Amino acid sequence: MTKREPLIIRAAIVAAITGIIHALVVMGVLTIDAAQETAFIGAIDLAATAVIVLWSRGAVTPVADPRLPNPPGAGRDRADA
């Protein structure tokens, strides 16, 4: 599953980490006021999104340029002829 669906695994890891940080803020373990909490959680969410994008960028195949296997004996594509 890690090779077939890399975004699911990576997004779940990042979501779990951000969820723990959110819980620490809400439970008061990280003592900050409401304005700081809003800014802090917003920054965490944006950073988490960036981490997912950067971490997973090389693990997915672009739709515009798929790397499809060429089975033996399939011949050339019409566009190549």
VMD Tcl script that builds the backbone (N, CA, C; Angstrom):
set m [mol new atoms 243]
animate dup $m
set s [atomselect $m all]
$s set {name element resname resid chain x y z} {
  {N N MET 1 A 0.820 -1.196 0.000}
  {CA C MET 1 A 0.000 0.000 0.000}
  {C C MET 1 A 0.865 1.262 0.000}
  {N N THR 2 A 2.055 1.194 0.600}
  {CA C THR 2 A 2.895 2.390 0.641}
  {C C THR 2 A 3.391 2.790 -0.739}
  {N N LYS 3 A 3.560 1.840 -1.638}
  {CA C LYS 3 A 3.993 2.160 -3.000}
  {C C LYS 3 A 2.819 2.596 -3.866}
  {N N ARG 4 A 1.654 1.986 -3.647}
  {CA C ARG 4 A 0.492 2.272 -4.482}
  {C C ARG 4 A -0.218 3.559 -4.068}
  {N N GLU 5 A -0.280 3.835 -2.788}
  {CA C GLU 5 A -0.988 5.008 -2.271}
  {C C GLU 5 A -0.090 5.800 -1.315}
  {N N PRO 6 A 0.972 6.415 -1.820}
  {CA C PRO 6 A 1.898 7.090 -0.908}
  {C C PRO 6 A 1.284 8.286 -0.189}
  {N N LEU 7 A 0.346 8.965 -0.823}
  {CA C LEU 7 A -0.242 10.140 -0.182}
  {C C LEU 7 A -1.085 9.772 1.036}
  {N N ILE 8 A -1.763 8.643 0.994}
  {CA C ILE 8 A -2.594 8.242 2.132}
  {C C ILE 8 A -1.740 8.038 3.367}
  {N N ILE 9 A -0.646 7.296 3.231}
  {CA C ILE 9 A 0.226 7.013 4.359}
  {C C ILE 9 A 0.866 8.297 4.879}
  {N N ARG 10 A 1.413 9.087 3.996}
  {CA C ARG 10 A 2.113 10.305 4.406}
  {C C ARG 10 A 1.166 11.332 4.994}
  {N N ALA 11 A -0.009 11.482 4.408}
  {CA C ALA 11 A -0.984 12.422 4.958}
  {C C ALA 11 A -1.470 11.966 6.328}
  {N N ALA 12 A -1.625 10.671 6.524}
  {CA C ALA 12 A -2.050 10.158 7.820}
  {C C ALA 12 A -0.996 10.427 8.890}
  {N N ILE 13 A 0.274 10.268 8.548}
  {CA C ILE 13 A 1.351 10.539 9.505}
  {C C ILE 13 A 1.361 12.015 9.894}
  {N N VAL 14 A 1.299 12.883 8.902}
  {CA C VAL 14 A 1.317 14.320 9.172}
  {C C VAL 14 A 0.058 14.739 9.933}
  {N N ALA 15 A -1.093 14.178 9.591}
  {CA C ALA 15 A -2.337 14.500 10.294}
  {C C ALA 15 A -2.278 14.066 11.754}
  {N N ALA 16 A -1.691 12.913 12.009}
  {CA C ALA 16 A -1.558 12.450 13.394}
  {C C ALA 16 A -0.670 13.389 14.202}
  {N N ILE 17 A 0.414 13.833 13.613}
  {CA C ILE 17 A 1.322 14.744 14.313}
  {C C ILE 17 A 0.639 16.083 14.588}
  {N N THR 18 A -0.046 16.635 13.566}
  {CA C THR 18 A -0.728 17.910 13.788}
  {C C THR 18 A -1.880 17.748 14.771}
  {N N GLY 19 A -2.540 16.601 14.748}
  {CA C GLY 19 A -3.615 16.349 15.717}
  {C C GLY 19 A -3.102 16.338 17.144}
  {N N ILE 20 A -1.943 15.747 17.345}
  {CA C ILE 20 A -1.345 15.724 18.681}
  {C C ILE 20 A -0.992 17.145 19.130}
  {N N ILE 21 A -0.431 17.933 18.226}
  {CA C ILE 21 A -0.095 19.314 18.578}
  {C C ILE 21 A -1.356 20.106 18.894}
  {N N HIS 22 A -2.418 19.931 18.100}
  {CA C HIS 22 A -3.693 20.606 18.383}
  {C C HIS 22 A -4.224 20.197 19.760}
  {N N ALA 23 A -4.159 18.912 20.072}
  {CA C ALA 23 A -4.646 18.431 21.365}
  {C C ALA 23 A -3.838 19.029 22.511}
  {N N LEU 24 A -2.529 19.141 22.348}
  {CA C LEU 24 A -1.698 19.745 23.392}
  {C C LEU 24 A -2.065 21.201 23.638}
  {N N VAL 25 A -2.399 21.920 22.570}
  {CA C VAL 25 A -2.806 23.315 22.708}
  {C C VAL 25 A -4.159 23.401 23.419}
  {N N VAL 26 A -5.124 22.592 22.996}
  {CA C VAL 26 A -6.466 22.635 23.570}
  {C C VAL 26 A -6.465 22.213 25.049}
  {N N MET 27 A -5.636 21.213 25.399}
  {CA C MET 27 A -5.581 20.743 26.782}
  {C C MET 27 A -4.773 21.667 27.688}
  {N N GLY 28 A -4.124 22.653 27.112}
  {CA C GLY 28 A -3.394 23.607 27.920}
  {C C GLY 28 A -1.962 23.207 28.234}
  {N N VAL 29 A -1.494 22.130 27.637}
  {CA C VAL 29 A -0.101 21.731 27.853}
  {C C VAL 29 A 0.825 22.804 27.274}
  {N N LEU 30 A 0.466 23.318 26.108}
  {CA C LEU 30 A 1.157 24.465 25.537}
  {C C LEU 30 A 0.344 25.699 25.916}
  {N N THR 31 A 0.801 26.437 26.895}
  {CA C THR 31 A 0.019 27.566 27.419}
  {C C THR 31 A 0.234 28.809 26.559}
  {N N ILE 32 A -0.774 29.114 25.749}
  {CA C ILE 32 A -0.762 30.301 24.897}
  {C C ILE 32 A -2.159 30.896 24.906}
  {N N ASP 33 A -2.260 32.203 24.626}
  {CA C ASP 33 A -3.588 32.832 24.631}
  {C C ASP 33 A -4.320 32.531 23.318}
  {N N ALA 34 A -5.559 32.979 23.210}
  {CA C ALA 34 A -6.427 32.628 22.078}
  {C C ALA 34 A -5.863 33.119 20.743}
  {N N ALA 35 A -5.344 34.338 20.703}
  {CA C ALA 35 A -4.798 34.875 19.452}
  {C C ALA 35 A -3.564 34.089 19.019}
  {N N GLN 36 A -2.720 33.765 19.982}
  {CA C GLN 36 A -1.539 32.968 19.659}
  {C C GLN 36 A -1.939 31.572 19.219}
  {N N GLU 37 A -2.973 31.020 19.843}
  {CA C GLU 37 A -3.454 29.683 19.476}
  {C C GLU 37 A -3.916 29.655 18.026}
  {N N THR 38 A -4.673 30.666 17.623}
  {CA C THR 38 A -5.176 30.735 16.251}
  {C C THR 38 A -4.021 30.813 15.256}
  {N N ALA 39 A -3.058 31.684 15.533}
  {CA C ALA 39 A -1.907 31.829 14.641}
  {C C ALA 39 A -1.070 30.558 14.624}
  {N N PHE 40 A -0.854 29.962 15.786}
  {CA C PHE 40 A -0.032 28.769 15.908}
  {C C PHE 40 A -0.653 27.593 15.163}
  {N N ILE 41 A -1.938 27.373 15.357}
  {CA C ILE 41 A -2.615 26.254 14.693}
  {C C ILE 41 A -2.687 26.481 13.184}
  {N N GLY 42 A -2.920 27.728 12.764}
  {CA C GLY 42 A -2.918 28.024 11.331}
  {C C GLY 42 A -1.559 27.747 10.702}
  {N N ALA 43 A -0.500 28.133 11.397}
  {CA C ALA 43 A 0.850 27.891 10.886}
  {C C ALA 43 A 1.151 26.395 10.829}
  {N N ILE 44 A 0.717 25.658 11.834}
  {CA C ILE 44 A 0.935 24.205 11.851}
  {C C ILE 44 A 0.228 23.551 10.667}
  {N N ASP 45 A -1.020 23.939 10.425}
  {CA C ASP 45 A -1.784 23.348 9.323}
  {C C ASP 45 A -1.147 23.650 7.963}
  {N N LEU 46 A -0.695 24.888 7.768}
  {CA C LEU 46 A -0.050 25.241 6.501}
  {C C LEU 46 A 1.288 24.518 6.350}
  {N N ALA 47 A 2.040 24.447 7.421}
  {CA C ALA 47 A 3.327 23.739 7.361}
  {C C ALA 47 A 3.101 22.250 7.086}
  {N N ALA 48 A 2.074 21.670 7.688}
  {CA C ALA 48 A 1.770 20.253 7.460}
  {C C ALA 48 A 1.418 20.000 5.995}
  {N N THR 49 A 0.655 20.901 5.401}
  {CA C THR 49 A 0.319 20.768 3.986}
  {C C THR 49 A 1.581 20.836 3.131}
  {N N ALA 50 A 2.466 21.760 3.451}
  {CA C ALA 50 A 3.726 21.866 2.705}
  {C C ALA 50 A 4.561 20.602 2.853}
  {N N VAL 51 A 4.591 20.035 4.043}
  {CA C VAL 51 A 5.349 18.808 4.268}
  {C C VAL 51 A 4.795 17.677 3.414}
  {N N ILE 52 A 3.484 17.536 3.378}
  {CA C ILE 52 A 2.870 16.479 2.571}
  {C C ILE 52 A 3.215 16.657 1.093}
  {N N VAL 53 A 3.105 17.884 0.606}
  {CA C VAL 53 A 3.387 18.144 -0.809}
  {C C VAL 53 A 4.844 17.847 -1.139}
  {N N LEU 54 A 5.762 18.377 -0.337}
  {CA C LEU 54 A 7.185 18.185 -0.625}
  {C C LEU 54 A 7.619 16.732 -0.446}
  {N N TRP 55 A 7.087 16.065 0.571}
  {CA C TRP 55 A 7.457 14.689 0.860}
  {C C TRP 55 A 6.931 13.732 -0.216}
  {N N SER 56 A 5.757 14.048 -0.771}
  {CA C SER 56 A 5.091 13.125 -1.689}
  {C C SER 56 A 5.288 13.474 -3.160}
  {N N ARG 57 A 5.899 14.581 -3.462}
  {CA C ARG 57 A 6.013 15.050 -4.844}
  {C C ARG 57 A 6.637 14.009 -5.773}
  {N N GLY 58 A 7.696 13.378 -5.365}
  {CA C GLY 58 A 8.359 12.416 -6.224}
  {C C GLY 58 A 7.749 11.037 -6.216}
  {N N ALA 59 A 6.763 10.820 -5.362}
  {CA C ALA 59 A 6.174 9.486 -5.221}
  {C C ALA 59 A 4.932 9.274 -6.079}
  {N N VAL 60 A 4.476 10.315 -6.764}
  {CA C VAL 60 A 3.272 10.184 -7.578}
  {C C VAL 60 A 3.609 10.396 -9.051}
  {N N THR 61 A 2.803 9.847 -9.923}
  {CA C THR 61 A 2.989 9.998 -11.359}
  {C C THR 61 A 2.059 11.088 -11.869}
  {N N PRO 62 A 2.594 12.074 -12.559}
  {CA C PRO 62 A 1.725 13.128 -13.089}
  {C C PRO 62 A 0.754 12.571 -14.131}
  {N N VAL 63 A -0.447 13.084 -14.147}
  {CA C VAL 63 A -1.463 12.631 -15.096}
  {C C VAL 63 A -1.086 13.043 -16.515}
  {N N ALA 64 A -0.464 14.194 -16.677}
  {CA C ALA 64 A -0.114 14.680 -18.003}
  {C C ALA 64 A 1.049 13.904 -18.619}
  {N N ASP 65 A 1.841 13.229 -17.799}
  {CA C ASP 65 A 3.003 12.505 -18.306}
  {C C ASP 65 A 3.122 11.158 -17.585}
  {N N PRO 66 A 2.150 10.268 -17.780}
  {CA C PRO 66 A 2.197 8.992 -17.068}
  {C C PRO 66 A 3.331 8.110 -17.565}
  {N N ARG 67 A 3.881 7.331 -16.664}
  {CA C ARG 67 A 4.926 6.367 -17.023}
  {C C ARG 67 A 4.294 4.985 -17.088}
  {N N LEU 68 A 3.663 4.710 -18.205}
  {CA C LEU 68 A 2.969 3.442 -18.362}
  {C C LEU 68 A 3.931 2.389 -18.892}
  {N N PRO 69 A 3.799 1.160 -18.427}
  {CA C PRO 69 A 4.675 0.109 -18.948}
  {C C PRO 69 A 4.321 -0.206 -20.403}
  {N N ASN 70 A 5.328 -0.533 -21.188}
  {CA C ASN 70 A 5.119 -0.905 -22.583}
  {C C ASN 70 A 5.270 -2.426 -22.665}
  {N N PRO 71 A 4.151 -3.149 -22.765}
  {CA C PRO 71 A 4.249 -4.604 -22.797}
  {C C PRO 71 A 5.001 -5.081 -24.034}
  {N N PRO 72 A 5.755 -6.163 -23.908}
  {CA C PRO 72 A 6.487 -6.679 -25.058}
  {C C PRO 72 A 5.540 -7.065 -26.195}
  {N N GLY 73 A 5.915 -6.723 -27.415}
  {CA C GLY 73 A 5.108 -7.082 -28.579}
  {C C GLY 73 A 3.961 -6.116 -28.834}
  {N N ALA 74 A 3.868 -5.048 -28.050}
  {CA C ALA 74 A 2.757 -4.109 -28.217}
  {C C ALA 74 A 2.961 -3.236 -29.445}
  {N N GLY 75 A 4.191 -3.114 -29.919}
  {CA C GLY 75 A 4.437 -2.290 -31.107}
  {C C GLY 75 A 4.472 -0.822 -30.749}
  {N N ARG 76 A 4.586 -0.021 -31.768}
  {CA C ARG 76 A 4.656 1.416 -31.553}
  {C C ARG 76 A 3.275 2.041 -31.535}
  {N N ASP 77 A 3.179 3.149 -30.879}
  {CA C ASP 77 A 1.927 3.891 -30.797}
  {C C ASP 77 A 1.717 4.638 -32.113}
  {N N ARG 78 A 0.464 4.868 -32.498}
  {CA C ARG 78 A 0.164 5.578 -33.753}
  {C C ARG 78 A 0.784 6.968 -33.778}
  {N N ALA 79 A 0.791 7.645 -32.623}
  {CA C ALA 79 A 1.325 9.005 -32.580}
  {C C ALA 79 A 2.828 8.997 -32.862}
  {N N ASP 80 A 3.499 7.902 -32.558}
  {CA C ASP 80 A 4.945 7.815 -32.785}
  {C C ASP 80 A 5.272 7.459 -34.227}
  {N N ALA 81 A 4.346 6.914 -34.990}
  {CA C ALA 81 A 4.628 6.402 -36.339}
  {C C ALA 81 A 4.791 7.510 -37.341}
}
mol reanalyze $m
mol bondsrecalc $m
mol representation Tube
mol addrep $m
